[in-house]
């Protein structure tokens, strides 16, 4: 039994047909949407018009993020530090 599914993703107004494992379909779709959004953001931010240049810049950005993540330097806080400090303060007050 083959657990692959055929999907189509759109990046820079081009459609790419892919076969991916069913378990990875959601991640592939999210990744394609993320890439496409970063391309649009960079185009707006830097005024780059050439798609090859945009793709190179996004690839570099994503590779840098991946390298940071692998090195253990990836921290996505989302307010977590403040919550931990608050809890730490509560515990310290209880303990004395």
Phi, psi and omega in degrees: 000129181264125182261027178265154178228145176271129178226166174233131176239150182246124176225127181051051176061019174240142181260131180242115176280136182223155168245121182227156174298142181307320182294340182257355185306312182300318181293321179294317178297316178296319179297317179297317178295321179296315178300312181298319179293318179297323177298314179296317179298314180294323178298316179291318185288317186252353179071020179285129182256330184285121183299324179297320178293318178298315180297320179296318181294317179293320177300317178297316179299314181292322177294322177295315177301318180296317179297318178298317181298315180294328180280354180084012181263018185262112179231119174247102192285304183052036178084003183296322181301315180296321180295317179296317179297321178296313179297319178300318178296319177298316180296316179299321180292323180289317183290324175112000000 
